[in-house]
């Protein structure tokens, strides 16, 4: 199938979302403080993708849409950001999640590797699931990641071909303010010492940051092992 003819993966009949990662609150994945959801599975598989471990449709935690929407609302943030993997390859269950979040007055931002034209063709071909997810989305970021067109000017996106599409009136003026919004990268270390990274940073800068995070802390002279 040519890239121009590609459309989102057809529904499999599963009503659950294949959830790869849930981040209750972040300021690196869209405007304001948001809850971010990464889904498992992507049929596009862009070369140079930051999340190739999310390409496979095997794995992930299966979560009912109503339960996932409740988790998002319980986080108390300004809205939901859907990432992946590829959200439109799970359009039906994610449309239910997004609709529940939107009904509570929160915003929905959806990232996709499909172009807006590919999504429109799917809708024209009768894909009600794709139409439903678009209808529940306020801000769409559309287009594949192209490793030879890295975007260093706009926040949240990886390459210059990716398009911001306002599908509602939730973010007036956002497109005019993009160049003034900085990229952010967040590094979280949990109690077990596991490191999680989200947001966007150039590879060299990220390597330097992670090296600093994982570098052993110097011990004070005379400090006993296991004590601060």
GROMACS elastic network, one bead per residue, 0.5 to 0.9 nm:
[ bonds ]
;  ai    aj funct       b0    kb
    1     4     6  0.82230   500
    1     5     6  0.63341   500
    1     6     6  0.64159   500
    2     5     6  0.53077   500
    2     6     6  0.63351   500
    3     6     6  0.51985   500
    3     7     6  0.86953   500
    3   118     6  0.89312   500
    4     7     6  0.84866   500
    4   115     6  0.89766   500
    4   117     6  0.85830   500
    4   118     6  0.70276   500
    5   118     6  0.72206   500
    5   121     6  0.86662   500
    6     9     6  0.89083   500
    6    44     6  0.86894   500
    6   114     6  0.80454   500
    6   118     6  0.66618   500
    6   122     6  0.89903   500
    7    10     6  0.84586   500
    7    89     6  0.89311   500
    7   114     6  0.73222   500
    7   118     6  0.56919   500
    7   119     6  0.65878   500
    7   121     6  0.75527   500
    7   122     6  0.59602   500
    8    11     6  0.89787   500
    8    43     6  0.77733   500
    8    44     6  0.88005   500
    8    86     6  0.87237   500
    8    88     6  0.57674   500
    8    89     6  0.51642   500
    8    90     6  0.83685   500
    8    91     6  0.81723   500
    8   114     6  0.74896   500
    8   118     6  0.81721   500
    8   119     6  0.74429   500
    8   122     6  0.73663   500
    8   130     6  0.79010   500
    9    12     6  0.85077   500
    9    42     6  0.86041   500
    9    43     6  0.69523   500
    9    88     6  0.74447   500
    9    90     6  0.75657   500
    9    91     6  0.86534   500
   10    89     6  0.70697   500
   10    90     6  0.82926   500
   10    91     6  0.87171   500
   10   127     6  0.83776   500
   10   129     6  0.89877   500
   11    14     6  0.73676   500
   11    89     6  0.76965   500
   11    90     6  0.70232   500
   11    91     6  0.77037   500
   11    92     6  0.69774   500
   11   129     6  0.80942   500
   12    15     6  0.85528   500
   12    90     6  0.87853   500
   14    17     6  0.80668   500
   14    92     6  0.89621   500
   14    93     6  0.81382   500
   15    63     6  0.87507   500
   15    64     6  0.68923   500
   15    65     6  0.75549   500
   15    92     6  0.75194   500
   15    93     6  0.56689   500
   16    19     6  0.88417   500
   16    62     6  0.55564   500
   16    63     6  0.51747   500
   16    65     6  0.61375   500
   16    90     6  0.89516   500
   16    93     6  0.60514   500
   16    94     6  0.86636   500
   17    39     6  0.72939   500
   17    40     6  0.84520   500
   17    60     6  0.85950   500
   17    61     6  0.77178   500
   17    62     6  0.54647   500
   17    63     6  0.51935   500
   17    64     6  0.62862   500
   17    65     6  0.64489   500
   17    68     6  0.82017   500
   17    90     6  0.70211   500
   17    92     6  0.89424   500
   17    93     6  0.58448   500
   17    94     6  0.67510   500
   17    97     6  0.89484   500
   18    38     6  0.88907   500
   18    39     6  0.56922   500
   18    40     6  0.53858   500
   18    41     6  0.78033   500
   18    57     6  0.81164   500
   18    58     6  0.86626   500
   18    59     6  0.73426   500
   18    60     6  0.50251   500
   18    61     6  0.54351   500
   18    63     6  0.65995   500
   18    90     6  0.81028   500
   19    22     6  0.73789   500
   19    37     6  0.72940   500
   19    38     6  0.63065   500
   19    40     6  0.57930   500
   19    59     6  0.84999   500
   19    62     6  0.61039   500
   19    63     6  0.67395   500
   20    37     6  0.76902   500
   20    38     6  0.53912   500
   20    40     6  0.50687   500
   20    41     6  0.88081   500
   20    54     6  0.73522   500
   20    59     6  0.77682   500
   20    61     6  0.64090   500
   20    84     6  0.79661   500
   20    85     6  0.83715   500
   21    36     6  0.80897   500
   21    37     6  0.59194   500
   21    38     6  0.50258   500
   21    39     6  0.69076   500
   21    40     6  0.84576   500
   21    60     6  0.81065   500
   21    61     6  0.85947   500
   21    84     6  0.89529   500
   22    35     6  0.76795   500
   22    36     6  0.60704   500
   22    38     6  0.65326   500
   22    39     6  0.88976   500
   22    72     6  0.88830   500
   23    26     6  0.70288   500
   23    34     6  0.87293   500
   23    35     6  0.58151   500
   23    36     6  0.51063   500
   23    37     6  0.64309   500
   23    38     6  0.85314   500
   24    34     6  0.75566   500
   24    36     6  0.66149   500
   24    37     6  0.85267   500
   24    71     6  0.82564   500
   24    72     6  0.71131   500
   24    74     6  0.88230   500
   24    75     6  0.55833   500
   24    76     6  0.85163   500
   24    77     6  0.79700   500
   25    33     6  0.62385   500
   25    34     6  0.53883   500
   25    36     6  0.70551   500
   25    75     6  0.70711   500
   25    76     6  0.84703   500
   25    77     6  0.66141   500
   26    29     6  0.64812   500
   26    30     6  0.84862   500
   26    32     6  0.82557   500
   26    33     6  0.54901   500
   26    34     6  0.53749   500
   26    35     6  0.62520   500
   26    36     6  0.71036   500
   26    77     6  0.87782   500
   26   186     6  0.79289   500
   26   198     6  0.86467   500
   26   199     6  0.89319   500
   27    30     6  0.66706   500
   27    31     6  0.70906   500
   27    32     6  0.58482   500
   27    34     6  0.63457   500
   27    35     6  0.88328   500
   27   184     6  0.74493   500
   27   185     6  0.87601   500
   27   186     6  0.82946   500
   27   199     6  0.85536   500
   28    31     6  0.80333   500
   28    32     6  0.85033   500
   28    33     6  0.81503   500
   28    34     6  0.84068   500
   28   155     6  0.87144   500
   28   156     6  0.72461   500
   28   183     6  0.70674   500
   28   185     6  0.60237   500
   28   186     6  0.67818   500
   28   198     6  0.70193   500
   28   200     6  0.76927   500
   29    32     6  0.85791   500
   29    33     6  0.83377   500
   29    34     6  0.70570   500
   29    35     6  0.83735   500
   29    36     6  0.69409   500
   29    81     6  0.67284   500
   29    83     6  0.89707   500
   29   109     6  0.89791   500
   29   155     6  0.88580   500
   29   156     6  0.62003   500
   29   184     6  0.82100   500
   29   185     6  0.89952   500
   29   198     6  0.78202   500
   29   199     6  0.60501   500
   29   200     6  0.87159   500
   30    33     6  0.77346   500
   30    34     6  0.70206   500
   30    80     6  0.89479   500
   30    81     6  0.70014   500
   30   109     6  0.73085   500
   30   155     6  0.80880   500
   30   156     6  0.64601   500
   31    34     6  0.75071   500
   31    78     6  0.88332   500
   31   171     6  0.87279   500
   31   174     6  0.86671   500
   31   181     6  0.87684   500
   32    77     6  0.85223   500
   32    78     6  0.67470   500
   32    79     6  0.83521   500
   33    77     6  0.57431   500
   33    78     6  0.57491   500
   33    79     6  0.73700   500
   34    75     6  0.88430   500
   34    76     6  0.87062   500
   34    77     6  0.52260   500
   34    78     6  0.54913   500
   34    80     6  0.55517   500
   34    81     6  0.65901   500
   34   107     6  0.88481   500
   35    72     6  0.62903   500
   35    73     6  0.87391   500
   35    75     6  0.70453   500
   35    76     6  0.84469   500
   35    77     6  0.62569   500
   35    78     6  0.78420   500
   35    79     6  0.62085   500
   35    81     6  0.61391   500
   35    82     6  0.87017   500
   36    72     6  0.84382   500
   36    79     6  0.86775   500
   36    80     6  0.58724   500
   36    82     6  0.60782   500
   36    83     6  0.72953   500
   37    72     6  0.87555   500
   37    80     6  0.74831   500
   37    81     6  0.62450   500
   37    82     6  0.51070   500
   37    83     6  0.60227   500
   37    84     6  0.77154   500
   38    54     6  0.84886   500
   38    81     6  0.85485   500
   38    82     6  0.61733   500
   38    85     6  0.65959   500
   38    86     6  0.83920   500
   38    87     6  0.81073   500
   39    42     6  0.86577   500
   39    54     6  0.73915   500
   39    60     6  0.74901   500
   39    82     6  0.77079   500
   39    83     6  0.64358   500
   39    85     6  0.52778   500
   39    86     6  0.67177   500
   39    87     6  0.64816   500
   39    90     6  0.81906   500
   40    53     6  0.85111   500
   40    54     6  0.50443   500
   40    55     6  0.67304   500
   40    56     6  0.68004   500
   40    57     6  0.59613   500
   40    58     6  0.75129   500
   40    59     6  0.68213   500
   40    60     6  0.56185   500
   40    61     6  0.85374   500
   40    84     6  0.63392   500
   40    85     6  0.51422   500
   40    86     6  0.74729   500
   40    87     6  0.86332   500
   41    53     6  0.87886   500
   41    54     6  0.54268   500
   41    58     6  0.72568   500
   41    59     6  0.84218   500
   41    60     6  0.86514   500
   41    84     6  0.72222   500
   41    86     6  0.61889   500
   41    87     6  0.84216   500
   41    89     6  0.73647   500
   41    90     6  0.83797   500
   42    45     6  0.61475   500
   42    52     6  0.88630   500
   42    54     6  0.68438   500
   42    56     6  0.65755   500
   42    57     6  0.69720   500
   42    84     6  0.73077   500
   42    87     6  0.80654   500
   42    88     6  0.87991   500
   42    89     6  0.65867   500
   42   113     6  0.88923   500
   43    55     6  0.69260   500
   43    56     6  0.82677   500
   43    57     6  0.85840   500
   43    85     6  0.83787   500
   43    86     6  0.74097   500
   43    89     6  0.72472   500
   44    55     6  0.81680   500
   44    85     6  0.89035   500
   44    86     6  0.78186   500
   44   113     6  0.68206   500
   44   114     6  0.78241   500
   44   144     6  0.78977   500
   45    48     6  0.87339   500
   45    49     6  0.71193   500
   45    52     6  0.72505   500
   45    55     6  0.63363   500
   45    85     6  0.85190   500
   45   113     6  0.86240   500
   45   144     6  0.87809   500
   46    49     6  0.54471   500
   46    52     6  0.85481   500
   46   113     6  0.79636   500
   46   144     6  0.64487   500
   46   145     6  0.59804   500
   46   146     6  0.72355   500
   46   147     6  0.85173   500
   47    52     6  0.88592   500
   47   145     6  0.77111   500
   47   146     6  0.73762   500
   47   147     6  0.69952   500
   48    51     6  0.87596   500
   48    52     6  0.82844   500
   48   145     6  0.76942   500
   48   146     6  0.76040   500
   48   147     6  0.57692   500
   49    52     6  0.58858   500
   49   145     6  0.68402   500
   49   146     6  0.86020   500
   49   147     6  0.80277   500
   50    53     6  0.86586   500
   51    54     6  0.55842   500
   51    55     6  0.74235   500
   51    84     6  0.75769   500
   51    85     6  0.72036   500
   52    55     6  0.53303   500
   52    56     6  0.82149   500
   52    85     6  0.80640   500
   53    56     6  0.69971   500
   53    85     6  0.84762   500
   54    57     6  0.77240   500
   54    59     6  0.87505   500
   54    60     6  0.87534   500
   54    84     6  0.66381   500
   54    86     6  0.85493   500
   55    58     6  0.87453   500
   55    84     6  0.83061   500
   55    85     6  0.56977   500
   55    86     6  0.81437   500
   56    59     6  0.74219   500
   56    85     6  0.83021   500
   57    60     6  0.81880   500
   57    85     6  0.88100   500
   59    62     6  0.85649   500
   63    66     6  0.84102   500
   63    67     6  0.66530   500
   63    68     6  0.63204   500
   64    67     6  0.52921   500
   64    68     6  0.62889   500
   64    69     6  0.87034   500
   64    93     6  0.79372   500
   64    97     6  0.88379   500
   65    68     6  0.51139   500
   65    69     6  0.60762   500
   65    70     6  0.85611   500
   65    93     6  0.58217   500
   65    94     6  0.68350   500
   65    95     6  0.85932   500
   65    96     6  0.60004   500
   65    97     6  0.50713   500
   65    98     6  0.88466   500
   65   100     6  0.86776   500
   66    69     6  0.51523   500
   66    70     6  0.62187   500
   66    71     6  0.87498   500
   66    96     6  0.74452   500
   66    97     6  0.64303   500
   66   100     6  0.75070   500
   67    70     6  0.51176   500
   67    71     6  0.63381   500
   67    72     6  0.87886   500
   67    97     6  0.85201   500
   68    71     6  0.50595   500
   68    72     6  0.63241   500
   68    73     6  0.87341   500
   68    97     6  0.65819   500
   69    72     6  0.51055   500
   69    73     6  0.62575   500
   69    74     6  0.85587   500
   69    96     6  0.81845   500
   69    98     6  0.72832   500
   69    99     6  0.86224   500
   69   100     6  0.59884   500
   69   101     6  0.60054   500
   70    73     6  0.50973   500
   70    74     6  0.59540   500
   70    75     6  0.86106   500
   70    97     6  0.86668   500
   70   100     6  0.82277   500
   70   101     6  0.81386   500
   71    74     6  0.50828   500
   71    75     6  0.63723   500
   72    75     6  0.53347   500
   72    76     6  0.73660   500
   72    77     6  0.79156   500
   72    79     6  0.79763   500
   72    80     6  0.69435   500
   72    97     6  0.89005   500
   72   101     6  0.73424   500
   73    76     6  0.55962   500
   73    77     6  0.73666   500
   73    79     6  0.81936   500
   73    80     6  0.87677   500
   73   100     6  0.88876   500
   73   101     6  0.66802   500
   73   104     6  0.78467   500
   73   106     6  0.82423   500
   74    77     6  0.83108   500
   76    79     6  0.82744   500
   77    80     6  0.78983   500
   77   106     6  0.80746   500
   78   105     6  0.87682   500
   78   106     6  0.57436   500
   78   107     6  0.65927   500
   79   101     6  0.74474   500
   79   102     6  0.82494   500
   79   105     6  0.84262   500
   79   108     6  0.57306   500
   79   109     6  0.78262   500
   80    98     6  0.77207   500
   80   101     6  0.73606   500
   80   102     6  0.89113   500
   80   106     6  0.73116   500
   80   107     6  0.62233   500
   80   109     6  0.61943   500
   80   110     6  0.83177   500
   81   107     6  0.84405   500
   81   108     6  0.58964   500
   81   110     6  0.57384   500
   81   111     6  0.76810   500
   82    86     6  0.87065   500
   82    87     6  0.64757   500
   82    94     6  0.85033   500
   82    98     6  0.88207   500
   82   108     6  0.77157   500
   82   109     6  0.62519   500
   82   111     6  0.60853   500
   82   112     6  0.86804   500
   83    86     6  0.65256   500
   83    87     6  0.61475   500
   83   109     6  0.88497   500
   83   110     6  0.65164   500
   83   111     6  0.53410   500
   83   112     6  0.72934   500
   84    87     6  0.60914   500
   84   111     6  0.77824   500
   84   112     6  0.80686   500
   85    89     6  0.83807   500
   85   112     6  0.87262   500
   86    89     6  0.55239   500
   86    90     6  0.73360   500
   86   111     6  0.77486   500
   86   112     6  0.59823   500
   86   113     6  0.68377   500
   86   114     6  0.86565   500
   87    90     6  0.53967   500
   87    91     6  0.61308   500
   87    94     6  0.71048   500
   87   110     6  0.73614   500
   87   111     6  0.71601   500
   87   112     6  0.64197   500
   87   113     6  0.88950   500
   87   133     6  0.89928   500
   88    92     6  0.81949   500
   88    94     6  0.80583   500
   88   110     6  0.89217   500
   88   111     6  0.88281   500
   88   112     6  0.67678   500
   88   113     6  0.86989   500
   88   114     6  0.81136   500
   88   119     6  0.86656   500
   88   129     6  0.85604   500
   88   130     6  0.66257   500
   88   133     6  0.77188   500
   89    92     6  0.85674   500
   89   130     6  0.88854   500
   90    93     6  0.61818   500
   90    94     6  0.61696   500
   90    95     6  0.84560   500
   90   129     6  0.85933   500
   90   130     6  0.89113   500
   91    94     6  0.52206   500
   91    95     6  0.57323   500
   91    96     6  0.86862   500
   91   129     6  0.53752   500
   91   130     6  0.55126   500
   91   131     6  0.86275   500
   91   132     6  0.77645   500
   91   133     6  0.59659   500
   91   134     6  0.89644   500
   92    95     6  0.52494   500
   92    96     6  0.67590   500
   92   128     6  0.82074   500
   92   130     6  0.71264   500
   92   132     6  0.75059   500
   92   133     6  0.72668   500
   93    96     6  0.52592   500
   93    97     6  0.65287   500
   93    98     6  0.88021   500
   93   129     6  0.83148   500
   93   133     6  0.88942   500
   94    98     6  0.59851   500
   94    99     6  0.83592   500
   94   129     6  0.88842   500
   94   133     6  0.67454   500
   95    98     6  0.50858   500
   95    99     6  0.59488   500
   95   100     6  0.85286   500
   95   129     6  0.69198   500
   95   130     6  0.79021   500
   95   131     6  0.86746   500
   95   132     6  0.55680   500
   95   134     6  0.78875   500
   95   135     6  0.82834   500
   95   136     6  0.66442   500
   95   137     6  0.86672   500
   96    99     6  0.51388   500
   96   100     6  0.62292   500
   96   101     6  0.87184   500
   96   132     6  0.81574   500
   96   133     6  0.78246   500
   96   136     6  0.86070   500
   97   100     6  0.52604   500
   97   101     6  0.63552   500
   97   102     6  0.86752   500
   98   101     6  0.51042   500
   98   102     6  0.60242   500
   98   103     6  0.84701   500
   98   107     6  0.87025   500
   98   108     6  0.64806   500
   98   133     6  0.69962   500
   98   136     6  0.56356   500
   98   137     6  0.70817   500
   99   102     6  0.50413   500
   99   103     6  0.59736   500
   99   104     6  0.86934   500
   99   108     6  0.87936   500
   99   132     6  0.83363   500
   99   133     6  0.78869   500
   99   135     6  0.83358   500
   99   136     6  0.52893   500
   99   137     6  0.83727   500
  100   103     6  0.51515   500
  100   104     6  0.65913   500
  100   136     6  0.88206   500
  101   104     6  0.53415   500
  101   105     6  0.68937   500
  101   106     6  0.56747   500
  101   107     6  0.72896   500
  101   108     6  0.74089   500
  101   136     6  0.86796   500
  102   105     6  0.51759   500
  102   106     6  0.50429   500
  102   107     6  0.59204   500
  102   108     6  0.67483   500
  102   136     6  0.65978   500
  102   137     6  0.82072   500
  102   138     6  0.88840   500
  103   106     6  0.73240   500
  107   136     6  0.88335   500
  107   137     6  0.75765   500
  107   138     6  0.62657   500
  107   139     6  0.82768   500
  107   170     6  0.70167   500
  108   136     6  0.69899   500
  108   137     6  0.50127   500
  108   138     6  0.53402   500
  108   139     6  0.66000   500
  108   140     6  0.86389   500
  109   137     6  0.58356   500
  109   138     6  0.58949   500
  109   140     6  0.58370   500
  109   141     6  0.77591   500
  110   133     6  0.87549   500
  110   134     6  0.85689   500
  110   137     6  0.64536   500
  110   138     6  0.80773   500
  110   139     6  0.64206   500
  110   140     6  0.50176   500
  110   141     6  0.62675   500
  110   142     6  0.83957   500
  111   114     6  0.89788   500
  111   139     6  0.86008   500
  111   140     6  0.60240   500
  111   142     6  0.62304   500
  111   143     6  0.85407   500
  111   157     6  0.89234   500
  112   115     6  0.75629   500
  112   140     6  0.76048   500
  112   141     6  0.61485   500
  112   142     6  0.50191   500
  112   143     6  0.62991   500
  112   144     6  0.73469   500
  113   141     6  0.83152   500
  113   142     6  0.58604   500
  113   145     6  0.68334   500
  113   162     6  0.84227   500
  114   117     6  0.81193   500
  114   118     6  0.61057   500
  114   119     6  0.66721   500
  114   142     6  0.59029   500
  114   144     6  0.61102   500
  115   118     6  0.51801   500
  115   119     6  0.64164   500
  115   120     6  0.86587   500
  115   141     6  0.88386   500
  115   142     6  0.50932   500
  115   144     6  0.71530   500
  115   162     6  0.81296   500
  115   163     6  0.81207   500
  116   119     6  0.51142   500
  116   120     6  0.61069   500
  116   121     6  0.86206   500
  116   140     6  0.88147   500
  116   141     6  0.88569   500
  116   142     6  0.59829   500
  116   143     6  0.72811   500
  116   163     6  0.82331   500
  116   165     6  0.84132   500
  117   120     6  0.50312   500
  117   121     6  0.61758   500
  117   122     6  0.86691   500
  118   121     6  0.51206   500
  118   122     6  0.63279   500
  118   123     6  0.87821   500
  119   122     6  0.50699   500
  119   123     6  0.63331   500
  119   124     6  0.86743   500
  119   130     6  0.70621   500
  119   131     6  0.82927   500
  119   134     6  0.87586   500
  120   123     6  0.50618   500
  120   124     6  0.61398   500
  120   125     6  0.85549   500
  120   130     6  0.86803   500
  120   131     6  0.83279   500
  121   125     6  0.61140   500
  121   126     6  0.88168   500
  121   127     6  0.88489   500
  122   125     6  0.50162   500
  122   126     6  0.66091   500
  122   127     6  0.54800   500
  122   128     6  0.86209   500
  122   130     6  0.70276   500
  122   131     6  0.82729   500
  123   126     6  0.52476   500
  123   128     6  0.64884   500
  123   129     6  0.83214   500
  123   130     6  0.62376   500
  123   131     6  0.56284   500
  124   127     6  0.71966   500
  125   128     6  0.89377   500
  126   129     6  0.87723   500
  126   130     6  0.88861   500
  126   131     6  0.86006   500
  127   130     6  0.55097   500
  127   131     6  0.64763   500
  127   132     6  0.87761   500
  128   132     6  0.60027   500
  128   133     6  0.86886   500
  129   132     6  0.50841   500
  129   133     6  0.63776   500
  129   134     6  0.86910   500
  130   133     6  0.53159   500
  130   134     6  0.62639   500
  130   135     6  0.85832   500
  131   134     6  0.51494   500
  131   135     6  0.60573   500
  131   136     6  0.87554   500
  132   136     6  0.63597   500
  132   137     6  0.87538   500
  133   136     6  0.52157   500
  133   137     6  0.62685   500
  134   137     6  0.51086   500
  134   138     6  0.81027   500
  134   140     6  0.80049   500
  134   167     6  0.77065   500
  135   138     6  0.79658   500
  135   167     6  0.76898   500
  135   168     6  0.88915   500
  136   167     6  0.87608   500
  137   140     6  0.66225   500
  137   166     6  0.86476   500
  137   167     6  0.65449   500
  137   168     6  0.77556   500
  138   165     6  0.84624   500
  138   166     6  0.61114   500
  138   168     6  0.50245   500
  138   169     6  0.73951   500
  138   170     6  0.63025   500
  138   171     6  0.78074   500
  139   164     6  0.70797   500
  139   165     6  0.58858   500
  139   167     6  0.58457   500
  139   168     6  0.73641   500
  139   170     6  0.81479   500
  139   171     6  0.77949   500
  140   163     6  0.78950   500
  140   164     6  0.58571   500
  140   166     6  0.64069   500
  140   167     6  0.70930   500
  141   156     6  0.89970   500
  141   157     6  0.77336   500
  141   162     6  0.65565   500
  141   163     6  0.54932   500
  141   165     6  0.62538   500
  141   166     6  0.88834   500
  142   161     6  0.87165   500
  142   162     6  0.54946   500
  142   163     6  0.51327   500
  142   164     6  0.66159   500
  142   165     6  0.75180   500
  143   146     6  0.88920   500
  143   159     6  0.88675   500
  143   161     6  0.66700   500
  143   163     6  0.64284   500
  144   159     6  0.81757   500
  144   161     6  0.77595   500
  144   162     6  0.67365   500
  145   148     6  0.89924   500
  145   149     6  0.82263   500
  145   150     6  0.83047   500
  145   157     6  0.84063   500
  145   158     6  0.61229   500
  145   159     6  0.56977   500
  145   160     6  0.86455   500
  145   161     6  0.78484   500
  145   162     6  0.72561   500
  146   149     6  0.54771   500
  146   150     6  0.69356   500
  146   158     6  0.77475   500
  146   159     6  0.57663   500
  146   160     6  0.80887   500
  146   161     6  0.75630   500
  146   162     6  0.87764   500
  147   150     6  0.59186   500
  147   158     6  0.81389   500
  147   159     6  0.70302   500
  148   159     6  0.79764   500
  149   158     6  0.82282   500
  149   159     6  0.51123   500
  149   160     6  0.57192   500
  149   161     6  0.73356   500
  150   157     6  0.87705   500
  150   158     6  0.57415   500
  150   160     6  0.61400   500
  150   161     6  0.88820   500
  151   154     6  0.64637   500
  151   155     6  0.84540   500
  151   157     6  0.69324   500
  151   158     6  0.55436   500
  151   161     6  0.84517   500
  151   162     6  0.89509   500
  152   155     6  0.79456   500
  152   157     6  0.88477   500
  152   158     6  0.80145   500
  152   159     6  0.80634   500
  152   160     6  0.83666   500
  152   183     6  0.86758   500
  152   202     6  0.86930   500
  153   160     6  0.86866   500
  153   178     6  0.83481   500
  153   179     6  0.61182   500
  153   180     6  0.88106   500
  153   181     6  0.89692   500
  153   182     6  0.83453   500
  153   183     6  0.85155   500
  154   157     6  0.66663   500
  154   158     6  0.86264   500
  154   160     6  0.83283   500
  154   178     6  0.57901   500
  154   179     6  0.54693   500
  154   180     6  0.81641   500
  154   181     6  0.72368   500
  154   182     6  0.75311   500
  154   183     6  0.73957   500
  155   158     6  0.83850   500
  155   178     6  0.67041   500
  155   179     6  0.75567   500
  155   180     6  0.87390   500
  155   181     6  0.61248   500
  155   182     6  0.57974   500
  155   184     6  0.77979   500
  155   200     6  0.79573   500
  156   182     6  0.87682   500
  156   183     6  0.63019   500
  156   184     6  0.80121   500
  156   199     6  0.69270   500
  156   200     6  0.64294   500
  157   160     6  0.78122   500
  157   162     6  0.68070   500
  157   163     6  0.86989   500
  157   183     6  0.89254   500
  157   200     6  0.77130   500
  158   161     6  0.88384   500
  158   162     6  0.75823   500
  158   200     6  0.74916   500
  159   162     6  0.59157   500
  160   163     6  0.79967   500
  164   175     6  0.75039   500
  165   175     6  0.87398   500
  166   169     6  0.73774   500
  166   170     6  0.82878   500
  166   171     6  0.75264   500
  166   172     6  0.86696   500
  166   174     6  0.87963   500
  166   175     6  0.84090   500
  167   170     6  0.85132   500
  168   171     6  0.76192   500
  168   172     6  0.88265   500
  169   172     6  0.59466   500
  171   174     6  0.55314   500
  171   175     6  0.84384   500
  172   175     6  0.79070   500
  172   176     6  0.89324   500
  173   176     6  0.53938   500
  173   177     6  0.64383   500
  173   178     6  0.89849   500
  174   177     6  0.50916   500
  174   178     6  0.62148   500
  175   178     6  0.54734   500
  175   179     6  0.85102   500
  176   179     6  0.75190   500
  176   180     6  0.86440   500
  177   180     6  0.54201   500
  177   181     6  0.66115   500
  178   181     6  0.52282   500
  178   182     6  0.82644   500
  179   182     6  0.76338   500
  183   199     6  0.74366   500
  183   200     6  0.63013   500
  183   201     6  0.74566   500
  184   198     6  0.85261   500
  184   199     6  0.56554   500
  184   200     6  0.61259   500
  184   201     6  0.73269   500
  185   197     6  0.71483   500
  185   198     6  0.57986   500
  185   200     6  0.54078   500
  185   201     6  0.61901   500
  185   206     6  0.84483   500
  186   196     6  0.81244   500
  186   197     6  0.56599   500
  186   198     6  0.53719   500
  186   199     6  0.61255   500
  186   200     6  0.86386   500
  187   195     6  0.68233   500
  187   196     6  0.57171   500
  187   198     6  0.67418   500
  187   199     6  0.88521   500
  187   209     6  0.87472   500
  187   210     6  0.81450   500
  187   213     6  0.84532   500
  188   194     6  0.80015   500
  188   195     6  0.56207   500
  188   196     6  0.51287   500
  188   197     6  0.64067   500
  188   198     6  0.86721   500
  189   192     6  0.78569   500
  189   193     6  0.56221   500
  189   194     6  0.54650   500
  189   196     6  0.64957   500
  189   197     6  0.89949   500
  189   213     6  0.86484   500
  190   193     6  0.52916   500
  190   194     6  0.54922   500
  190   195     6  0.67830   500
  190   196     6  0.83510   500
  191   194     6  0.74665   500
  195   210     6  0.87970   500
  195   213     6  0.86905   500
  195   214     6  0.87144   500
  200   206     6  0.87580   500
  201   204     6  0.82825   500
  201   205     6  0.64232   500
  201   206     6  0.58641   500
  202   205     6  0.53855   500
  202   206     6  0.61175   500
  202   207     6  0.86392   500
  203   206     6  0.50523   500
  203   207     6  0.60567   500
  203   208     6  0.86094   500
  204   207     6  0.51341   500
  204   208     6  0.62705   500
  204   209     6  0.86484   500
  205   208     6  0.51680   500
  205   209     6  0.61789   500
  205   210     6  0.86661   500
  206   209     6  0.50139   500
  206   210     6  0.60704   500
  206   211     6  0.84270   500
  207   210     6  0.52255   500
  207   211     6  0.60497   500
  207   212     6  0.86605   500
  208   211     6  0.51167   500
  208   212     6  0.63717   500
  208   213     6  0.87841   500
  209   212     6  0.52038   500
  209   213     6  0.63439   500
  209   214     6  0.88037   500
  210   214     6  0.60845   500
  210   215     6  0.83419   500
  211   214     6  0.52776   500
  211   215     6  0.58484   500
  212   215     6  0.52209   500
  212   216     6  0.86013   500
  213   216     6  0.82902   500
  214   217     6  0.87300   500
  216   219     6  0.88192   500
  219   222     6  0.82193   500
  219   223     6  0.64613   500
  219   224     6  0.87306   500
  219   225     6  0.87274   500
  219   228     6  0.80105   500
  220   223     6  0.53885   500
  220   224     6  0.88646   500
  220   228     6  0.85352   500
  221   224     6  0.88984   500
  223   226     6  0.86213   500
  223   227     6  0.67817   500
  223   228     6  0.73987   500
  224   227     6  0.56099   500
  224   228     6  0.80987   500
  225   228     6  0.83257   500
